[in-house]
Amino acid sequence: MSAAQPQTMAGEAPAPDLAGEAPAFWPTFWQNRLAAAGAVVLVVLLGLAIAGKALTEWWIVFDTETIRLPDKFKPPLSEAATGMIPAPDAPVFGHYLLGTDELGRDVFARMLQGSFVSLSIGFVAVGISVLIGTALGALAGFYGNLRLGIITVDTLIMRFTDTMMCFPTFFLILTVVALLPPSIYNIMIVIGLTSWTGTARFVRAEFLSLRERDFVVAAQALGVPEIRIMFRHMLPNAMAPVLVSATIDVASAILTESALSFLGFGVQPPYATWGNILADGKDFIFDAPWLFFIPGFAILIVVLAFNLVGEGLREALNPGLRTRRA
């Protein structure tokens, strides 16, 4: 064995060498200007979300709950009527950067807090759905021919997946959330438990293709444990479409949370999310339009950014699309 070839454990087939494709990934991704712009926007939003968590809950620099009736319906960049008073009661530098709502609360502070809540719901919900979908898809793809009585594992899992896909997802989530106590954690779990079907189908399709590949057949012939074959050799090669799908699913989860909060079934006060800020502003769209347009624009930007990054990942991870673009 040459020094350039990776060492493998005795009795174990080497994983496929995908190193030749790795250098082409990032150049291809960054050549897509829309995807690159979406990635930059997401990095900025993640920074704002972490800063919002720190500055509104850990160190209360921006106050999200104090009611200031003399300052209600202040437009963006307006000066506080109550003047400069000590933090955390004062707005930023004595001005309301994004105005105030009907209770005089600082919209900028609430948007900062809402960014962390909305993005955390999106990431946690998608994490749950990816775990469930990956596990079920891997079992269906690898053990598809294993019979459980009169039915195979693949048929059982896929018919259950088809059944879940028959239900309108949003109305199913709405029904479950209406029966549970309103909680940020319930929202995360319910969205995650109802949005795994696409991931399961992607992983199953990839596993059905990969299990016939030479490196998997060689590993089986050498007696490598099946669990190791699944998670060490097959799963890393099946994650490309899952990564693309997960990126887009984060945007869908944020939209779902915003819709639930807008209808009053989502995250409840005192937590601020973009959805309930939007819901609070819908009654004042003519008197204080910033209460409606600011959270709506934020939701638009983050969903668009996630979709652009997902499209860029799909193109960068697909050799056929790379060739056509080149």
N, C-alpha and C positions, 0 to 999 in steps of 0.2 A: 504493500500500500504506500503510495507516495505521500510526502509530507503535506501536499496541498489538499489531500482528501481528508474529510472529517472522520474521526474514529467513531466506531459504534460498539455497543456492548455485544458480547458473545451471544450468538443465537438471536440477534435482533436485526431486522432489515433496516437499512438506512432510509430515512425520510427523503422525499423527493427534494432535489436541489432547486429551490426557487430563487437562489441568490442572483441569478442572471436577470430576473425580472425586477428585483428591488430597486436598482439605480434608476430605472425608468419611471418609477411611480411618482416621486416628488416633482421632478421636472414637468411631467405631464400634468400633474395637478395644478402647479403654479402657472403653467401656460394658459390654463383656463381662467381668464380674468374675472369672470363672474364668480367662479368657485373661490378664487383667491380673495375677492372682495367679501364674499360671505364668511370665509374663515376669519378674516380680520374683524368683521363685525361681531362674530361670535366670541372672539377673544376679548374684545372690548366689553361686551355684555356680561361675560363671565367675571371679568374684573369688577364691573359695576355691581354685579350680584353679590360678590364676596365683600366688597366695600359696603354695600347696603346692609348686609347682615351685621358687619362689625360696627357700623356707625349708627345703626338704629336700635340694636339690641344689646351688644356687648359694651360699647362706649356710646352712650346716648348723646351723640352730637346733633343728629337730626331727629326731631321729635315727630312722631306719627300720630299721636293720640290727643294731644292737648287741643281743646276746643277754644277758639278765639272768635267769638261772634262779631266783635267790631271789625274783624278782618275777613269776613266771609265774602266769597265771590271776588276776591282780588285777582286781577288778570296776571299773566306771567310777567316777571321782572318788575312787579310793583313793590313799593316800599310798605313795610308793615305800619299800620296805623298806630300800633301800640309802642312804636319806637324800639330802640335797642334795649332789650332786657336780657338778663343772663341766660346762657344755655342751660338746659335743653329747651327752654320756652321760646327762644328767639329763632326766627328763620335764618337762613344763611345770609350772613353779612347784612342783616336787617332787611333783606329783600326776599320775596317769594319768587324763585326762579321759574317755577311752573304754575304759579297762582295758588289759590286756595279753593276749597270746596264749600258746600252749603253750611258747614259748621266751622269754617275758618281753619281747617287743618291744612298743613303744608302738603301740597300735591307732590312736590319733588321728593320729600321724605317718604311719602307713601309709595311712590313709584320705585324708589330705591329698595324699600322693603319688599315690595311686590315682585321685583326682578328675581330676588333670591328664592322666594316661595314658588313662583311660577316655574323657574328653571329647575329647581330641585324636584318638583312634582314630575316634570317631564323626564328628567334623567332617572329618577328612582323607578317610576312606572315602566319606562322602557327597559331598565335593568331587570325588573321582575319578568316582563314579557319575554325578553331574550333568553333568560335562564330556562323558563318553562318551554318555550318554543324550541330551543336548541336541544334540550333533553328529549322531548317527545319526537322531534324530527330525527335525531340521531338513532333513537331506538327503532323508529319505523324504517329508516333506511338501512340500518345494519342488520337488525333481526327481523326484517320484513317477512321472511319465509317461515319463521318459527310459528308453529301452530299452537293455539290455546283452545283445545277442543275442536270445534268446527270452524274456527275463525283464526286467521293469521294475525300476528302482531301489527303488521302494516295496515291491514284492513280495519282492525279495531281502532287504532290511533287516528287513521285518516277519516273514518266515518264520524268519529267524535269531533275531529277538526271541522269537517263539513257541517255538522250539526251546529257547532258554535258560530260558524260563518253565516248560517241561515238567519240568525237573530240580528236585527238592526243594532249595531254596537252601541250607538249613543243612547238609544232608548233602553237598552239593557242596563247600561251604566246608570242612567237616570233612575230606573226602577230600583236598583240595588242601593244607590246612594240615598234615595228617599226613605228606604227602610232602615238605614243605619244612622247612628248618631253623626251629625256633621263633624268631620275631623279631617285635618290635612293628611293624616296617615291613612284613613279610610279611602280618601280620594286616590292616593298613590296606589294602594293595593287593588282597588276595584278597576282602575284603568289598566294596571299591569295584568290582572287576571283575565281581562276580556280582549286583549290585543296581541296575543301570542300566535294566532293562527297563521299569519303570513310568514313569520319566522320559522315555524314548524314545517311549512311546505317548502321553503327555501332549503333548509338543512336536509330534509328528506331527499330532495332532488339531488343535492350535491353528494350525499352519502351513497345513493343508488349508483351514481356515476363513479365515485371514488373506490367503492368496494371491488370493482372489476379491474382496477389499475394494477400494474405489475408490482408496485411496492407494497400494496396491501396483500396481494396473493403471496408474495415472497415472505412477508412477515408471518402470515398464517402458516406457511409451510415450515418456517423455522420455529414454530411453537410459541410465538410472542403472545402474551395474554390478550384476550379480546378487548378488555377495558383499555389497555395501553395502546392497542391499535386504534381504537376509536378516538381517544383523547390526545394521544401523542402524534399520531400520523395523519388521521383523517380530519379531525376537527379543525386544526389550523388552516387546512386547505379548503375548508367549507365555509370559512367565516367572511370571505369577501362580500358576497351578496347580503349576508346578515348585517355587516357593518353599514352598508349603504342603506338597507331597510331601517336599521335602528336610528340612523341619523334623521331620516324623514319621519320616523315614528315619534321622535322627540317633539318635532313640530306639531304633529297630530295630537300628542298628549297635552301640550300647552294649549292648543285650540280647544280641546275637550274640557280641560279645567276652566278655561275662560268662559266657555259656554255654560258650564254648570254653575259657576259663580255668578254669571249674569242672570241666571234663572233663580238664584237664591239657594241652590242645593250644594254649592261648592264650599270652599274654605270660608269660615265664618269670622266676623270680627272677634278680637282686635287685630287679627292678621289682615294685612292688606295684600291683595293680589291684583294683577291687571284686570282680571275679570270682574271683581266686585267694585273696583274703582270705576270701571266702565259702567257697571250697573247703577252705581250711585249718581253718575253724571247723565244718565239717559233722560231724567226728568228735567234737566236744565240745559238741554242742547241749544236752546236759543238765548238763554240768559247768560250761560257760562259755557260756551262751546269747547273750551280747552279741557273741561272735565271729561268730555266724550272723545275728542280727537286725540289727545295725548296718549291715553292707554291703548286706543285703537291703533294708532300709528306704531306704538311699541310692539304690539302683537304682530302687526303686519311685517315689521322689519325682522323680528326674530324668526318668524315662520319662513319668510322668504330666504333668510340667511341659511337656515338649516336645509332647506330644499336645494339651494344652490350648492352647498357643500356636499350634500348627498349625490347630486348629479355629477359633481366633479370627481367624487370618489368612484362612482360607477364607471366613469370614463377612464380614470387612471388605473383601475383594477381590471379592466377588460382589455386584453391584448388586441382584440379585433378593432375596438374603437380607437385604441392608440394608433394602430396602423393607418386607419382611415384619416385620423386627424393629422398624422404626420404627412 
